[in-house]
Amino acid sequence: MREIVFDTETTGLEPLKGDRLVEIGCVELYNHLPTGRHFHVYMNPERSMPVEAFRVHGLSDEFLADKPVFAAVAGDFADFIGDAKLIAHNASFDIGFINAEFARLGMAPVGPERVVDTLMLARKKHPNAQNSLDALCARYGVDTSKRTLHGGLLDAQLLAEVYLELIGGRQPDLILVPDDTAAQLADGTTPAAARAIHVRPVPLPSRLTDEDRAAHAALVGKLSGAIWLGYAEKPAEAG
């Protein structure tokens, strides 16, 4: 299953009143694992940057002046996301801007059935708690030391880690190794040796009583054609 975790930066809050995208950052997951593929672009919004928005992401008119407009990158973006599920935090905001830009170009919108909102997931999992991206990163121990301002690609990378925690948690120590003789665990122990450590030197005594065995034998005696009857333990003969 292919999923795209993404984040956007904009000139404001109202895509239907003239606010535009200025950055898109996407991270690809396949079967909930990062593939290393990403999509990242800055865009000229074809309008001035309000001071309030600049304080959030630090993207100035001067920086964006030579960047492509959305129409120039829309095809590449649409190709990258394909028909994958789209994961975003407060997704209605980001999808609202994406669909407003698509509408300007006569492109099909992203349907709600394709969208997973991590804010909704977090609110269900952590009711009555702070569920901003920063709060979730702190809760799950996701390193945000490189984040001084909001940024599309960095926030998408952080959100990908948070998303994996929200849907069940990362399992970095899960080891699937077909060859026990060649593989080693982190401490240098082979999986076979690790299993041997937990083997009891003396088996525990059976908890079955003679009455339990007699009842079981009576039940089995009523069955016919059961393939396991040939493997049933024969009672010990008196010597």
C-alpha positions as CSV (number, residue, x, y, z in Angstrom):
1,M,0.0,0.0,0.0
2,R,1.4,3.3,-1.1
3,E,0.8,6.4,1.1
4,I,2.0,10.0,0.8
5,V,2.6,12.1,3.9
6,F,2.6,15.8,3.0
7,D,2.5,19.3,4.3
8,T,2.1,22.7,2.7
9,E,3.0,26.3,3.4
10,T,0.8,29.1,2.2
11,T,0.3,32.9,2.1
12,G,-2.6,32.7,4.5
13,L,-5.7,30.8,5.6
14,E,-8.2,31.4,2.8
15,P,-7.6,29.6,-0.5
16,L,-10.9,30.8,-1.9
17,K,-10.1,34.4,-1.1
18,G,-6.8,34.6,-2.9
19,D,-4.3,32.9,-0.6
20,R,-1.9,30.6,-2.5
21,L,0.5,27.7,-1.9
22,V,4.2,28.5,-1.6
23,E,5.6,25.2,-0.6
24,I,4.7,21.5,-0.8
25,G,6.7,18.7,0.8
26,C,5.8,15.0,0.4
27,V,7.3,11.8,1.8
28,E,6.5,8.4,0.3
29,L,5.6,5.3,2.5
30,Y,5.1,1.8,1.2
31,N,3.4,-0.6,3.6
32,H,4.0,2.0,6.3
33,L,7.7,2.1,5.7
34,P,9.6,5.2,4.3
35,T,11.0,4.5,0.8
36,G,13.4,7.4,0.7
37,R,11.4,9.1,-2.1
38,H,10.1,12.6,-1.7
39,F,8.7,15.5,-3.6
40,H,9.5,19.1,-2.6
41,V,9.0,22.4,-4.3
42,Y,8.8,26.1,-3.5
43,M,6.3,28.2,-5.6
44,N,5.9,31.8,-6.5
45,P,2.4,32.6,-5.3
46,E,1.9,35.5,-7.7
47,R,1.0,37.8,-4.9
48,S,2.8,39.4,-1.9
49,M,3.5,37.6,1.3
50,P,1.6,38.9,4.3
51,V,3.8,39.5,7.4
52,E,1.8,37.1,9.5
53,A,2.5,34.2,7.1
54,F,6.2,35.1,6.8
55,R,6.6,34.9,10.5
56,V,5.3,31.3,10.4
57,H,7.5,29.9,7.6
58,G,10.1,32.6,6.8
59,L,9.5,32.5,3.0
60,S,9.9,36.0,1.7
61,D,8.8,37.6,-1.6
62,E,12.4,37.9,-2.5
63,F,13.1,34.2,-2.0
64,L,10.0,33.1,-3.9
65,A,10.4,35.6,-6.8
66,D,12.3,33.2,-9.1
67,K,10.4,30.0,-8.1
68,P,8.0,28.3,-10.5
69,V,4.3,29.0,-10.3
70,F,2.0,26.2,-9.3
71,A,0.9,25.6,-12.9
72,A,4.5,24.7,-13.8
73,V,4.8,22.0,-11.1
74,A,1.2,20.7,-10.9
75,G,1.8,17.9,-13.4
76,D,4.9,16.6,-11.5
77,F,3.0,16.9,-8.2
78,A,0.0,15.0,-9.5
79,D,2.3,12.3,-11.0
80,F,4.1,11.9,-7.6
81,I,1.0,11.5,-5.5
82,G,-0.7,9.3,-8.1
83,D,-3.7,7.5,-6.5
84,A,-2.0,7.0,-3.2
85,K,-3.6,7.7,0.2
86,L,-2.7,11.3,1.3
87,I,-1.8,11.8,5.0
88,A,-1.8,15.3,6.5
89,H,-2.2,17.0,9.8
90,N,-5.4,19.1,9.9
91,A,-5.8,17.7,6.4
92,S,-8.8,19.9,5.4
93,F,-6.5,22.9,5.4
94,D,-3.9,21.4,3.1
95,I,-6.4,19.6,0.8
96,G,-8.4,22.8,0.6
97,F,-5.4,24.6,-0.9
98,I,-4.4,21.7,-3.2
99,N,-7.9,21.5,-4.6
100,A,-8.2,25.3,-5.0
101,E,-4.9,25.2,-7.1
102,F,-6.2,22.2,-9.1
103,A,-9.5,24.0,-9.7
104,R,-7.7,27.0,-11.2
105,L,-6.1,24.7,-13.7
106,G,-9.2,22.6,-14.4
107,M,-7.7,19.5,-12.8
108,A,-9.7,16.9,-10.8
109,P,-9.8,17.5,-7.1
110,V,-8.5,15.1,-4.4
111,G,-11.5,13.3,-3.0
112,P,-12.0,13.0,0.7
113,E,-11.9,9.2,0.5
114,R,-8.2,9.4,-0.2
115,V,-7.3,11.5,2.8
116,V,-6.2,10.5,6.3
117,D,-6.2,13.3,8.9
118,T,-3.6,12.7,11.6
119,L,-5.1,15.4,13.7
120,M,-8.4,13.4,13.9
121,L,-6.4,10.2,14.6
122,A,-4.5,12.0,17.4
123,R,-7.7,13.4,19.0
124,K,-9.2,9.9,19.1
125,K,-6.1,8.4,20.6
126,H,-5.3,11.2,23.0
127,P,-8.6,13.0,23.9
128,N,-8.2,16.1,26.0
129,A,-4.5,16.4,25.2
130,Q,-2.5,18.8,23.0
131,N,-2.3,17.3,19.5
132,S,-0.4,19.8,17.5
133,L,2.5,18.4,15.4
134,D,5.0,19.8,18.0
135,A,3.0,18.2,20.9
136,L,2.8,14.8,19.1
137,C,6.5,14.9,18.3
138,A,7.3,15.5,22.0
139,R,4.9,12.8,23.1
140,Y,6.5,10.2,20.8
141,G,10.1,11.3,21.1
142,V,10.5,12.5,17.5
143,D,13.5,14.8,17.1
144,T,12.5,18.3,16.2
145,S,15.9,20.0,16.8
146,K,16.1,21.1,13.1
147,R,12.7,22.7,13.2
148,T,12.9,26.4,13.9
149,L,10.2,27.5,11.4
150,H,7.4,25.6,9.7
151,G,8.7,24.0,6.5
152,G,6.8,21.7,4.1
153,L,9.4,18.9,3.6
154,L,10.7,18.8,7.2
155,D,7.2,18.9,8.6
156,A,6.2,16.0,6.3
157,Q,9.1,14.0,7.5
158,L,8.2,14.6,11.1
159,L,4.6,13.8,10.5
160,A,5.5,10.5,8.8
161,E,7.2,9.4,12.1
162,V,4.2,10.6,14.1
163,Y,1.7,8.9,11.8
164,L,3.5,5.6,12.2
165,E,3.2,5.9,16.0
166,L,-0.5,6.8,15.7
167,I,-1.4,3.7,13.7
168,G,0.5,1.3,16.0
169,G,4.0,2.3,16.6
170,R,7.4,1.8,14.9
171,Q,9.0,-1.6,15.3
172,P,12.7,-1.0,14.5
173,D,13.8,-4.1,16.3
174,L,11.5,-6.5,14.3
175,I,13.8,-9.0,12.7
176,L,12.8,-11.5,10.0
177,V,15.9,-13.6,9.3
178,P,15.8,-16.9,7.3
179,D,19.3,-17.9,8.2
180,D,19.8,-18.2,12.0
181,T,23.5,-19.2,11.6
182,A,24.5,-16.0,9.8
183,A,22.2,-13.5,11.5
184,Q,23.1,-11.7,14.7
185,L,21.1,-9.6,17.1
186,A,22.2,-6.2,18.3
187,D,24.2,-7.7,21.1
188,G,25.9,-10.2,18.9
189,T,23.7,-13.1,19.8
190,T,22.3,-15.2,17.0
191,P,18.5,-15.6,17.0
192,A,18.9,-19.4,17.6
193,A,21.0,-18.8,20.6
194,A,18.6,-16.2,21.9
195,R,15.8,-18.6,21.7
196,A,17.9,-21.3,23.4
197,I,18.4,-19.0,26.4
198,H,14.6,-19.2,27.1
199,V,14.3,-23.0,26.8
200,R,13.6,-24.6,30.2
201,P,16.3,-27.1,31.2
202,V,13.7,-29.2,32.9
203,P,10.1,-29.3,31.4
204,L,7.4,-28.2,33.8
205,P,5.3,-31.2,35.2
206,S,2.0,-31.7,33.5
207,R,-1.0,-30.1,35.2
208,L,-3.4,-32.8,34.0
209,T,-4.8,-35.1,36.6
210,D,-5.7,-38.8,36.1
211,E,-9.4,-37.7,35.9
212,D,-8.6,-35.2,33.2
213,R,-6.8,-37.9,31.1
214,A,-9.7,-40.4,31.6
215,A,-12.3,-37.8,30.6
216,H,-10.3,-36.9,27.5
217,A,-9.8,-40.6,26.6
218,A,-13.6,-41.1,26.9
219,L,-14.3,-38.2,24.6
220,V,-11.8,-39.3,22.0
221,G,-13.2,-42.9,22.2
222,K,-16.5,-41.6,20.9
223,L,-14.9,-40.1,17.8
224,S,-14.3,-42.0,14.6
225,G,-11.9,-41.3,11.8
226,A,-9.9,-38.7,13.7
227,I,-6.4,-38.7,12.2
228,W,-4.7,-37.9,15.4
229,L,-5.8,-41.1,17.1
230,G,-2.8,-42.9,15.7
231,Y,-0.6,-40.5,17.5
232,A,-2.3,-40.7,20.9
233,E,0.0,-41.5,23.7
234,K,-0.3,-45.1,24.8
235,P,-0.7,-45.7,28.5
236,A,2.4,-47.0,30.2
237,E,2.4,-50.7,30.8
238,A,3.0,-52.0,34.2
239,G,6.4,-53.6,34.5
